[in-house]
Amino acid sequence: MAAVFKTELHEALKDNLSSIKAELQTVMADLSVSITNVKSDVSALKSTVGEMETSLSTCTDDISTLQAKVEHLSAELERVDNRCEDLEARSRRNNVRIVGVPEETTITNTTAAISTLLKEAFKLEKEPLLDRAHRTLQPKPRPGERPRTIIARLHYHADCADILRRARAQQRIKIGDFVVSIFPDHTSRTARARAAFNDVRRQLREIPGIRFGLLYPARLRITHGGTERQFNSPDDAETFIKTLVKYIVQDKKIDQQLAICLSPNLHKDRVELQTEFDLITTTDAERLLLRSRSTYYEHGDKASRLLAHQLRVRRPHV
C-alpha cells in the first residue's frame, strides 16, 4: 500500500511540475518579447537624443552668430542714427526761431519781411540775407491762440550767431505793438540734451570767478583759475561743481593766512598748483604733479608731494 501511495504521489508531482514548467516557459517568452521591445525603444530614444544634441549644438552656434550680428548692427544703427542726428542738427545751425509774431499782422512770412523785422529788432546796419522763411507746419490757430513760430534760415552763419547773441542779451524784443523772442533752431534731441544742463548752469551762475558756456551740440565748458574742463554729462558736471565749491570755501579760509606766511611768488604758485590739484580727479592728481615742475619743485617727486601737503596745512605761527 505504501508503494501505491508513493507511486500516486510521484505521478501527481510530475503533473504539477509539468504544468509549472509550461507556465514558466510562457512567462519567459513574454518577458523576452518585452525586453526586446524595451531595447528597441531605448535604441530609438538614443538616436532621438543624439539628433537633439546635434540640433541644439547647431542652434547654439546660430544664436551666437546672430547675437554677434545683432550687436554689430545695433552699434552700426546707433552710429548711423547719431550721424543723421548730427547732419540734421548742423543743417539747422543757420536757422532761428522767431516766437511771438502775430498771425494777423502786416508782417508776412517772406524773406524780405523777416529780414526787415530782424534789422528793426536789433538795430542792425543792414538787413541780413535770408535764404527762406516760413511758419511751422501746424494748422493756423484761431484768433486769440498762440501764433505759430517763424523759422528763418540766414545765408551767413556769422549773421545767425550775431542775431542769437543779441537775442540772448535782450531776451524779449519789442517790435511795434508786440514782443518776440528769438531762439536757435535745435533738433528735439539736441534741445533735450542742452536743457539737461540748466540746473548745472544755474548753480554756476552763483559761483564767483567761474566762466562757463554751452558748446554745440551739448557740451558744458567750465573755466576756473586758468583750468578748463568740458563735460558731456550733467552728472559729471555737478560732481565737479561740488568739488569746486569745496575748494573755494577752503581757499577763502586759508588764502589770507598763506599770503602772510608765503612770499608773493610762492603764494601765486601755490594757488595755481592747488587749483589744479583739487579740481582734477584723484587718479590724475599725482600724474599732474609728476609732470609739473617749477623752481620750488626741483628736488624730485618726494619733495613735490611733501610741499603740496605742507601748502594745504600750513598756518602762520603766532
VMD Tcl script that draws the C-alpha trace (Angstrom):
set ca {
  {0.00 0.00 0.00}
  {2.85 2.37 0.72}
  {4.25 1.66 -2.66}
  {0.95 2.51 -4.31}
  {0.70 5.77 -2.35}
  {4.24 6.67 -3.34}
  {3.54 5.98 -6.99}
  {0.40 8.13 -6.97}
  {2.23 10.99 -5.21}
  {5.02 10.81 -7.70}
  {2.57 10.97 -10.60}
  {0.77 13.98 -9.06}
  {4.03 15.88 -8.51}
  {5.14 15.08 -12.03}
  {1.92 16.57 -13.46}
  {2.28 19.72 -11.31}
  {5.90 20.21 -12.30}
  {4.99 19.87 -15.98}
  {2.26 22.48 -15.56}
  {4.58 24.88 -13.68}
  {7.31 24.42 -16.27}
  {4.88 25.20 -19.09}
  {3.73 28.33 -17.33}
  {7.31 29.45 -16.69}
  {8.18 28.94 -20.33}
  {5.19 31.10 -21.32}
  {6.24 33.86 -18.88}
  {9.84 33.74 -20.12}
  {8.68 34.01 -23.72}
  {6.52 37.03 -22.88}
  {9.36 38.62 -20.87}
  {11.79 38.08 -23.72}
  {9.43 39.86 -26.12}
  {9.00 42.75 -23.67}
  {12.76 43.10 -23.21}
  {13.24 43.13 -26.96}
  {10.65 45.89 -27.29}
  {12.26 47.92 -24.48}
  {15.69 47.60 -26.09}
  {14.20 48.78 -29.37}
  {12.59 51.78 -27.68}
  {15.80 52.67 -25.83}
  {17.76 52.48 -29.06}
  {15.24 54.79 -30.73}
  {15.46 57.21 -27.78}
  {19.25 57.22 -28.01}
  {19.02 58.09 -31.67}
  {16.50 60.86 -30.94}
  {18.63 62.32 -28.11}
  {21.66 62.29 -30.38}
  {19.77 64.17 -33.07}
  {18.51 66.67 -30.48}
  {22.05 67.25 -29.18}
  {23.25 67.88 -32.71}
  {20.36 70.25 -33.39}
  {20.89 72.04 -30.06}
  {24.57 72.50 -30.80}
  {23.72 73.89 -34.23}
  {21.10 76.21 -32.74}
  {23.56 77.42 -30.10}
  {26.12 78.24 -32.78}
  {23.47 80.00 -34.85}
  {22.29 82.01 -31.82}
  {25.85 83.08 -31.01}
  {26.38 84.15 -34.62}
  {23.06 86.00 -34.72}
  {23.76 87.69 -31.38}
  {27.10 88.93 -32.67}
  {25.39 90.22 -35.83}
  {22.68 91.94 -33.78}
  {25.29 93.65 -31.59}
  {27.20 94.77 -34.68}
  {24.05 96.01 -36.41}
  {22.89 97.77 -33.23}
  {26.21 99.59 -32.96}
  {26.07 100.43 -36.66}
  {22.49 101.66 -36.34}
  {23.43 103.83 -33.38}
  {26.37 105.26 -35.32}
  {24.18 105.98 -38.35}
  {21.46 107.44 -36.14}
  {23.95 109.71 -34.41}
  {25.34 110.79 -37.76}
  {21.86 111.52 -39.12}
  {21.09 113.48 -35.96}
  {24.33 115.41 -36.33}
  {23.64 116.13 -40.00}
  {20.12 117.34 -39.24}
  {21.34 119.46 -36.34}
  {24.11 121.01 -38.41}
  {21.70 121.73 -41.26}
  {19.74 123.86 -38.77}
  {22.69 125.83 -37.42}
  {21.85 128.84 -39.58}
  {18.18 128.74 -38.55}
  {16.49 130.95 -35.98}
  {13.05 130.50 -34.43}
  {11.05 133.71 -34.02}
  {8.30 133.34 -31.43}
  {5.50 135.83 -30.83}
  {4.83 137.36 -34.25}
  {1.01 137.60 -34.52}
  {-0.74 135.78 -37.32}
  {-2.85 138.82 -38.19}
  {-0.18 141.39 -38.88}
  {1.25 143.33 -41.75}
  {4.47 141.29 -41.45}
  {4.38 138.48 -43.98}
  {6.38 135.28 -43.98}
  {8.54 136.37 -46.91}
  {12.30 136.56 -46.53}
  {12.25 140.31 -47.19}
  {9.72 140.95 -44.42}
  {11.55 138.80 -41.87}
  {14.87 140.36 -42.83}
  {13.39 143.81 -42.19}
  {11.95 142.60 -38.87}
  {15.37 141.39 -37.72}
  {17.02 144.63 -38.74}
  {14.50 146.71 -36.77}
  {14.59 144.39 -33.77}
  {18.36 144.54 -33.27}
  {19.10 147.93 -34.88}
  {21.36 146.32 -37.47}
  {23.25 148.38 -40.04}
  {21.79 146.39 -42.92}
  {19.23 143.71 -43.46}
  {20.63 140.18 -43.05}
  {20.48 137.93 -46.08}
  {17.89 135.15 -45.68}
  {17.58 132.00 -47.76}
  {13.99 131.25 -46.73}
  {11.43 131.89 -44.01}
  {8.15 130.23 -43.10}
  {5.90 129.44 -40.17}
  {5.92 125.98 -38.59}
  {3.80 123.35 -40.33}
  {0.84 123.46 -37.97}
  {-2.81 124.34 -38.53}
  {-3.42 128.07 -38.45}
  {-4.53 128.98 -34.91}
  {-7.88 130.58 -34.14}
  {-7.99 134.23 -33.02}
  {-6.60 134.58 -29.50}
  {-4.50 131.45 -29.66}
  {-0.71 131.40 -29.64}
  {0.73 132.26 -33.08}
  {2.88 129.79 -34.97}
  {6.64 130.11 -34.76}
  {8.50 131.55 -37.72}
  {11.63 129.68 -38.82}
  {14.13 131.70 -40.83}
  {17.35 130.47 -42.39}
  {20.15 133.01 -42.65}
  {22.60 132.74 -45.50}
  {25.68 133.54 -43.40}
  {26.44 131.78 -40.13}
  {28.12 134.93 -38.77}
  {24.81 136.81 -39.10}
  {22.98 133.98 -37.36}
  {25.47 133.91 -34.47}
  {25.31 137.70 -34.10}
  {21.49 137.71 -34.01}
  {21.38 134.91 -31.43}
  {23.95 136.70 -29.30}
  {21.90 139.89 -29.37}
  {18.73 137.90 -28.66}
  {20.30 136.34 -25.56}
  {21.29 139.78 -24.33}
  {17.85 141.33 -24.89}
  {15.74 138.18 -24.34}
  {12.38 139.80 -25.12}
  {12.45 142.16 -28.11}
  {9.68 144.71 -28.59}
  {8.70 145.39 -32.18}
  {5.83 147.78 -32.58}
  {2.86 146.52 -30.57}
  {4.15 143.01 -29.90}
  {7.08 141.32 -28.20}
  {9.04 138.50 -29.79}
  {11.72 136.09 -28.65}
  {14.37 134.51 -30.85}
  {15.94 131.13 -30.22}
  {18.25 128.74 -32.09}
  {16.53 126.01 -34.10}
  {17.78 122.82 -32.47}
  {16.50 119.29 -33.03}
  {14.42 117.78 -30.25}
  {17.29 115.53 -29.11}
  {19.79 118.37 -29.05}
  {17.30 120.61 -27.23}
  {16.74 117.95 -24.55}
  {20.48 117.38 -24.15}
  {21.11 121.11 -23.74}
  {18.17 121.53 -21.35}
  {19.66 118.81 -19.11}
  {22.43 121.30 -18.17}
  {20.00 124.00 -16.97}
  {20.33 123.17 -13.26}
  {24.11 122.97 -13.53}
  {24.30 126.33 -15.28}
  {22.06 127.85 -12.60}
  {24.49 126.64 -9.93}
  {27.48 128.00 -11.83}
  {25.93 131.48 -12.01}
  {26.05 131.65 -8.20}
  {29.79 130.85 -8.01}
  {32.06 133.88 -8.42}
  {35.07 133.73 -10.69}
  {33.62 130.99 -12.91}
  {33.37 131.19 -16.67}
  {31.20 128.67 -18.44}
  {29.46 128.13 -21.74}
  {27.40 125.50 -23.52}
  {29.17 124.31 -26.65}
  {27.49 122.69 -29.63}
  {25.72 120.36 -29.55}
  {25.50 119.80 -25.77}
  {28.88 120.10 -24.08}
  {29.45 122.25 -21.00}
  {32.77 124.08 -20.71}
  {33.85 125.38 -17.29}
  {36.91 127.58 -16.76}
  {38.30 128.43 -13.33}
  {41.74 129.61 -12.36}
  {43.05 129.07 -15.87}
  {41.92 125.44 -15.87}
  {39.33 124.42 -18.46}
  {37.14 121.34 -18.21}
  {34.45 120.04 -20.60}
  {31.55 117.76 -19.68}
  {29.13 115.75 -21.80}
  {27.10 114.61 -18.79}
  {25.24 116.86 -16.31}
  {26.02 114.39 -13.51}
  {29.76 114.67 -14.11}
  {29.49 118.46 -14.21}
  {27.55 118.51 -10.93}
  {30.16 116.33 -9.24}
  {32.85 118.72 -10.44}
  {30.90 121.72 -9.12}
  {30.71 120.15 -5.64}
  {34.48 119.71 -5.65}
  {34.90 123.24 -6.93}
  {32.68 124.77 -4.23}
  {34.53 122.81 -1.55}
  {37.84 124.11 -2.85}
  {36.63 127.72 -2.97}
  {35.34 127.58 0.61}
  {38.59 126.10 1.89}
  {40.67 128.51 -0.14}
  {38.86 131.54 1.28}
  {39.67 130.36 4.83}
  {43.40 129.86 4.31}
  {44.20 132.26 1.48}
  {44.79 135.27 3.67}
  {46.96 133.35 6.14}
  {49.01 131.82 3.34}
  {49.50 135.24 1.79}
  {51.11 136.39 5.06}
  {53.44 133.44 5.60}
  {54.49 132.88 1.97}
  {56.33 135.11 -0.46}
  {54.17 136.56 -3.31}
  {55.73 134.33 -5.96}
  {55.41 131.18 -3.88}
  {51.83 132.10 -2.97}
  {50.97 132.51 -6.65}
  {52.48 129.13 -7.46}
  {50.61 127.62 -4.52}
  {47.28 128.91 -5.81}
  {47.89 127.62 -9.32}
  {49.09 124.20 -8.15}
  {46.37 123.77 -5.53}
  {43.72 124.72 -8.09}
  {44.92 122.05 -10.48}
  {45.45 119.54 -7.68}
  {41.94 119.88 -6.21}
  {39.91 120.21 -9.37}
  {41.19 117.19 -11.26}
  {40.31 113.63 -10.31}
  {42.29 111.79 -7.66}
  {43.91 109.48 -10.19}
  {45.05 112.40 -12.32}
  {46.41 114.46 -9.40}
  {49.63 112.53 -8.88}
  {50.24 112.33 -12.63}
  {49.89 116.12 -12.92}
  {52.27 116.74 -10.00}
  {54.85 114.42 -11.51}
  {54.55 116.25 -14.81}
  {54.52 119.79 -13.36}
  {57.80 121.33 -12.32}
  {58.64 124.83 -11.01}
  {61.63 126.38 -9.22}
  {60.10 125.24 -5.94}
  {59.76 121.59 -7.11}
  {63.31 120.96 -8.25}
  {64.09 118.30 -5.63}
  {62.10 115.48 -7.15}
  {58.85 113.62 -6.68}
  {59.08 113.17 -2.89}
  {59.74 116.85 -2.30}
  {56.88 117.74 -4.66}
  {54.36 115.70 -2.72}
  {55.69 116.94 0.62}
  {55.48 120.60 -0.39}
  {51.97 120.14 -1.81}
  {50.89 118.66 1.52}
  {52.55 121.47 3.51}
  {50.80 124.10 1.40}
  {47.48 122.61 2.43}
  {48.03 122.53 6.19}
  {50.47 125.34 6.77}
  {49.37 128.07 9.19}
  {51.26 131.20 10.35}
  {52.99 130.95 13.70}
  {51.52 133.23 16.37}
}
mol new
graphics top color blue
foreach p $ca { graphics top sphere $p radius 0.5 }
foreach p [lrange $ca 0 end-1] q [lrange $ca 1 end] { graphics top cylinder $p $q radius 0.2 }
display resetview
